[in-house]
Amino acid sequence: MTETGINSKMWSEEYEKKVIRILQGCESVTKNREYYHIKSSFKLEKFAGITKICRKKDNKIMTTKTNAWQIIRDLHNACGHKGEKKTYKKVAEHYANIPMVIIKQFIEQCERCTEKTKKVYSTGIVVRPIINKDLNSRAQIDLIDYQSLPDGQYKFILHYKEHLTKYSILRPLICKCAVEVAKELLNIYLDFGAPTVLQSDNGKEFTANIIKELGTLWPTLVLVNGRPRHPQSQGSVERANATVENALVAWMRDNKTSSWSLGLKFVQWGINTTYHDAIKMEPNKAMFGQPTKLGLGSKIPQEFLAAISNGITEENMDEILKIPDNESCKENDNGHEIMKDTMPENFEKYNIEEDIYNQEVTTDTLLCRLLVLVKYLKRIQKNLHQKHR
């Protein structure tokens, strides 16, 4: 087996063509051990009309060396120029054979990532993140000074973080007075609920003034003024603010604009939809209990979205994503009804008895095949009964 073969991570375009010929049943292909391994491990799938090779066990796409660089660039930009591990997590959601080493090489050459400001943290201090068991038991607020780069009337950034889920909310501020901060916090609390303890590294007096203003705006709201963070955990706050600043700079340069108040929402989205080491998932999933949805981008990889026009109808979406309509049917030349789109092209090759003992076939797939088979046979039986009457 060559290094571009089935056991290697990255495929060449020539090898991809060979796999496609095998999966299409080309008779000129030699039926050796590699042939049967490919037949049992991979399949052809269509995404927005484009045929791709997918791995059967997880339905992830197999790509080539030529396409890998563009895929990494798109997903790296989409997650806000995060590090190699978080970029790899994004790539691995849809692709099976893009290794970490290729992602490392890309990030080393990424212009935005090399321009990031390297923060200097105190040495010898152990970072101890605050751990909570309940949602909204504790929240942290920090102010990031952007007076050196004002965006119209906005000169500060409010960074609000819920500690359990690590969910971040970013808001532009005109000034850092307690009244302005309290108004933005009120909008957040009315959407997500209020924490029991509110803390800030800007001092207990500053936090007390904010709580006082919130009490004026919402008299029934009672908050606890949390003690300032200990030096042992101070590093985590600095890192969180550095992440926001670096992501915001990258967004402004990618979009060639200095309007950072507009970019805050996109940066917030990128932070909350990126894998977090402390909670072992995305903050967005921790907050809402399910994976992030992003239009059709949640169902098919980003590289295929260009083939789909924005605002398509749901009927066209079903056709693109191959979502079967179990109620629709059509008649063949003999007058027998067969189910439209629910019968796969290789339906006649289904072997239910073998599938039962095949570990690569999931229970859901097996049940779907059985249901399709039963419904198809019932239609044939019905038509035969009507024909002989």
C-alpha positions in Angstrom: 0.0 0.0 0.0 1.4 3.4 -0.9 1.5 6.4 1.4 -1.4 7.8 -0.6 -3.5 4.7 0.1 -6.3 3.9 2.4 -4.2 3.8 5.5 -2.8 7.3 5.1 -4.6 10.4 6.4 -4.5 12.5 3.3 -5.6 11.3 -0.2 -4.3 12.3 -3.5 -6.7 13.3 -6.3 -5.7 10.1 -8.2 -6.5 7.9 -5.2 -9.8 9.6 -4.7 -10.8 8.9 -8.3 -9.8 5.2 -7.8 -12.0 5.0 -4.7 -14.9 6.5 -6.6 -14.5 4.0 -9.4 -14.6 1.2 -6.8 -17.7 2.5 -5.1 -19.5 3.0 -8.5 -18.9 -0.7 -9.3 -16.5 -0.2 -12.2 -15.7 -3.7 -13.5 -12.1 -2.8 -14.6 -11.0 -2.4 -10.9 -9.0 -5.4 -9.4 -11.0 -7.0 -6.6 -8.3 -7.4 -4.0 -8.2 -6.8 -0.2 -8.1 -3.0 -0.7 -11.1 -3.2 -2.9 -13.3 -5.0 -0.3 -12.0 -2.7 2.5 -13.1 0.3 0.5 -16.5 -1.2 -0.3 -17.1 -2.0 3.4 -15.8 1.3 4.8 -16.9 4.0 2.4 -19.9 5.2 0.4 -20.8 7.9 -2.0 -23.1 10.7 -0.8 -24.4 13.9 -2.5 -24.2 17.3 -0.8 -26.1 20.0 -2.7 -25.7 18.1 -5.9 -21.9 17.4 -5.4 -20.8 13.7 -4.9 -18.3 13.1 -2.2 -16.8 10.0 -0.5 -18.0 9.5 3.1 -16.9 7.1 5.8 -19.7 4.8 6.7 -19.2 4.6 10.5 -19.7 8.4 11.1 -20.7 9.8 7.7 -17.7 12.2 7.6 -16.3 13.3 4.3 -12.9 12.1 3.0 -11.1 14.9 1.3 -7.8 15.3 -0.7 -4.6 17.2 0.0 -5.6 19.8 -2.7 -8.9 20.7 -1.0 -7.7 20.4 2.7 -5.9 23.8 2.8 -9.1 25.7 1.7 -11.3 23.8 4.1 -8.9 24.6 7.0 -8.8 28.3 6.1 -12.6 28.6 5.9 -13.1 26.9 9.3 -10.2 28.6 11.0 -11.6 32.0 10.0 -15.1 31.0 11.0 -14.0 30.1 14.6 -12.2 33.5 15.0 -8.6 32.4 14.4 -8.5 30.1 17.4 -5.6 27.8 18.1 -4.8 24.5 16.4 -6.8 22.3 18.9 -10.0 24.3 18.5 -9.6 24.6 14.8 -9.1 20.8 14.6 -12.4 20.3 16.5 -14.2 22.4 13.9 -12.7 20.5 11.0 -13.4 17.1 12.6 -17.1 17.9 12.7 -17.4 17.1 9.0 -14.1 15.8 7.7 -12.4 12.4 8.6 -8.9 12.6 7.2 -7.5 16.1 7.8 -4.8 15.5 10.5 -3.6 17.9 13.2 -0.2 18.3 11.6 -1.7 19.9 8.5 -3.7 22.3 10.7 -0.5 23.2 12.6 1.3 24.0 9.4 -1.6 26.3 8.3 -1.8 28.2 11.6 2.0 28.7 11.5 1.6 30.5 8.2 -1.7 32.4 9.1 -0.9 36.1 9.0 -3.6 37.0 11.5 -2.4 34.4 14.1 1.2 35.5 13.8 0.2 39.1 14.5 -1.6 38.3 17.7 -0.3 40.2 20.7 1.5 37.8 23.1 0.3 38.5 26.6 2.9 38.2 29.4 1.5 36.5 32.5 3.0 36.3 35.9 5.1 33.3 36.5 4.7 31.0 39.5 0.9 31.6 39.8 -1.4 28.7 39.5 -4.6 29.5 37.7 -7.6 28.1 39.6 -10.9 28.6 37.7 -14.0 29.1 39.8 -16.2 26.0 39.6 -20.0 26.1 40.0 -22.7 23.5 40.0 -25.7 25.6 39.1 -26.6 27.8 36.1 -26.5 31.5 37.0 -25.0 30.9 40.4 -22.1 33.3 39.6 -21.2 35.7 36.9 -18.2 37.8 36.1 -18.1 41.3 34.4 -15.0 42.9 33.0 -14.5 46.2 31.1 -12.1 46.3 28.2 -10.7 49.7 27.4 -10.9 50.7 23.7 -10.5 54.5 24.2 -7.4 54.3 21.9 -9.6 53.1 19.1 -13.1 54.6 19.6 -15.9 53.4 17.3 -18.2 56.5 17.1 -19.6 57.0 20.6 -18.4 53.6 21.9 -15.1 53.5 23.9 -15.4 50.4 26.1 -16.5 46.7 25.9 -18.5 44.9 28.5 -17.5 41.3 28.8 -20.1 39.3 30.8 -19.3 35.6 31.5 -21.5 33.0 33.1 -19.2 30.7 35.1 -20.9 27.3 34.8 -21.3 27.3 31.0 -18.4 29.7 30.2 -20.9 31.5 28.0 -19.7 35.0 27.1 -21.8 38.1 26.2 -20.1 41.2 24.7 -21.6 44.7 24.5 -20.2 48.0 23.4 -20.3 50.8 26.0 -20.2 54.6 25.7 -18.6 55.0 29.1 -17.7 52.8 32.1 -20.1 54.4 34.6 -22.3 52.2 36.7 -25.5 53.5 35.0 -24.4 52.5 31.5 -23.2 49.1 32.7 -26.4 48.4 34.6 -28.5 49.1 31.6 -26.7 46.6 29.5 -26.8 44.0 32.3 -30.5 44.5 32.6 -31.0 43.6 29.0 -28.8 40.5 29.5 -30.7 39.4 32.6 -34.1 39.8 31.0 -33.0 37.4 28.2 -30.9 34.9 30.2 -31.8 35.4 33.9 -29.8 37.0 36.7 -27.0 35.3 38.6 -27.0 35.0 42.4 -23.5 36.5 42.7 -22.1 39.2 40.5 -18.4 39.9 40.8 -15.9 42.2 39.0 -12.2 42.8 39.2 -12.9 46.5 39.0 -13.5 46.5 42.8 -16.4 45.9 45.2 -17.4 49.6 45.2 -17.8 49.6 41.5 -19.8 46.4 41.6 -21.9 47.8 44.5 -22.8 50.8 42.4 -23.9 48.6 39.5 -26.1 46.5 41.8 -27.6 49.7 43.2 -28.5 50.9 39.7 -29.9 47.5 38.8 -32.1 47.7 42.0 -33.4 51.1 40.8 -34.3 49.7 37.3 -35.6 46.3 38.6 -36.7 46.7 42.3 -37.4 43.0 42.9 -33.9 41.9 41.7 -31.6 41.1 44.6 -27.9 40.3 43.8 -24.9 39.5 46.0 -21.8 41.5 45.7 -19.1 38.9 45.1 -15.6 39.3 46.4 -12.9 40.2 43.9 -11.1 37.3 42.2 -8.1 36.0 44.0 -4.6 36.4 42.4 -4.5 32.6 41.8 -7.4 32.9 39.4 -6.6 36.3 37.9 -4.8 34.7 34.9 -8.0 33.2 33.6 -9.7 36.7 33.4 -6.7 38.1 31.6 -6.8 35.2 29.1 -10.5 35.6 28.5 -10.1 39.3 27.7 -7.1 38.6 25.5 -9.1 36.1 23.6 -11.8 38.7 22.9 -9.2 41.4 21.9 -7.3 39.0 19.5 -10.5 37.7 17.9 -11.9 41.3 17.5 -8.6 42.4 15.8 -8.7 39.4 13.5 -12.4 40.1 12.5 -11.7 43.8 11.7 -8.7 42.9 9.5 -10.6 40.0 7.8 -13.5 42.4 7.0 -11.3 45.5 6.4 -13.2 47.7 8.9 -12.6 49.5 12.1 -16.2 49.2 13.3 -15.5 46.9 16.2 -18.9 47.5 17.8 -20.5 45.6 14.9 -17.9 42.8 15.1 -18.6 42.2 18.8 -21.6 40.0 18.0 -19.6 37.9 15.5 -16.7 37.5 18.0 -19.2 36.5 20.7 -20.6 33.9 18.4 -17.1 32.6 17.6 -16.2 32.3 21.2 -19.4 30.6 22.3 -19.3 28.1 19.4 -15.7 27.0 19.9 -14.7 24.0 22.0 -13.8 25.0 25.6 -11.2 22.8 27.5 -12.7 23.5 30.9 -16.2 22.2 30.1 -15.2 19.8 27.3 -17.8 21.3 24.9 -18.9 24.5 23.3 -20.3 27.1 25.7 -23.3 27.5 23.4 -24.1 23.8 23.8 -23.6 24.0 27.5 -26.0 26.9 27.7 -28.8 25.7 25.4 -28.3 21.9 25.7 -27.8 21.1 22.0 -25.3 21.6 19.2 -25.2 25.0 17.6 -27.4 25.5 14.5 -26.3 27.7 11.6 -28.8 27.3 8.8 -28.0 24.6 6.3 -24.4 24.9 7.5 -25.4 22.7 10.5 -26.4 19.9 8.0 -23.8 20.1 5.3 -20.1 21.3 5.2 -19.4 24.9 4.5 -17.7 24.2 1.1 -21.0 23.1 -0.4 -23.0 26.1 0.7 -21.9 28.1 -2.3 -23.9 25.7 -4.5 -27.1 26.6 -2.6 -28.9 29.9 -3.1 -30.0 31.8 0.0 -33.7 31.7 0.6 -34.5 28.4 -1.1 -37.9 26.9 -0.4 -38.3 24.0 2.0 -39.3 21.7 -0.9 -36.0 22.4 -2.7 -34.1 21.9 0.6 -35.5 18.4 1.0 -34.3 17.6 -2.5 -30.8 19.0 -1.9 -30.4 17.2 1.4 -32.1 14.0 0.1 -34.8 14.2 2.8 -37.4 11.6 1.8 -41.1 12.4 1.6 -42.7 9.2 2.7 -46.2 10.2 1.5 -45.2 11.0 -2.1 -45.1 8.3 -4.7 -45.0 7.8 -8.4 -46.0 5.1 -10.9 -43.7 3.0 -13.0 -44.4 1.7 -16.5 -46.3 -1.3 -15.2 -48.6 0.8 -13.1 -47.0 -0.3 -9.9 -46.6 2.4 -7.3 -43.1 2.8 -5.8 -42.0 5.3 -3.2 -40.4 8.5 -4.4 -36.9 9.2 -3.1 -37.4 6.7 -0.2 -35.9 3.8 -2.2 -32.1 4.1 -2.5 -30.4 3.5 -5.8 -28.8 0.3 -4.4 -32.0 -0.9 -2.8 -32.0 -4.2 -4.6 -28.6 -5.0 -3.0 -29.8 -4.6 0.6 -29.1 -7.8 2.5 -31.0 -7.4 5.8 -29.7 -10.7 7.2 -26.0 -9.6 6.7 -26.8 -6.1 8.0 -28.0 -7.5 11.3 -24.5 -9.0 12.0 -22.6 -6.1 10.4 -21.2 -3.9 13.3 -20.7 -0.9 10.9 -24.5 -0.7 10.2 -26.2 1.3 13.0 -29.5 0.3 14.5 -31.2 3.4 13.1 -29.9 2.6 9.6 -31.1 -1.0 9.9 -34.6 0.0 11.1 -34.9 2.6 8.3 -34.1 -0.1 5.7 -36.6 -2.5 7.2 -39.3 0.1 7.3 -38.6 1.0 3.6 -38.7 -2.6 2.6 -42.0 -3.3 4.4 -43.7 -0.3 3.0 -42.4 -1.0 -0.5 -43.7 -4.7 -0.3 -47.1 -3.5 0.9 -47.4 -1.2 -2.1 -46.5 -4.0 -4.5 -49.0 -6.4 -2.7 -51.7 -3.8 -3.0 -51.1 -3.2 -6.7 -51.0 -6.9 -7.4 -54.3 -7.5 -5.6 -55.9 -4.7 -7.6 -54.5 -6.2 -10.9 -56.0 -9.6 -10.3 -59.5 -8.4 -9.2 
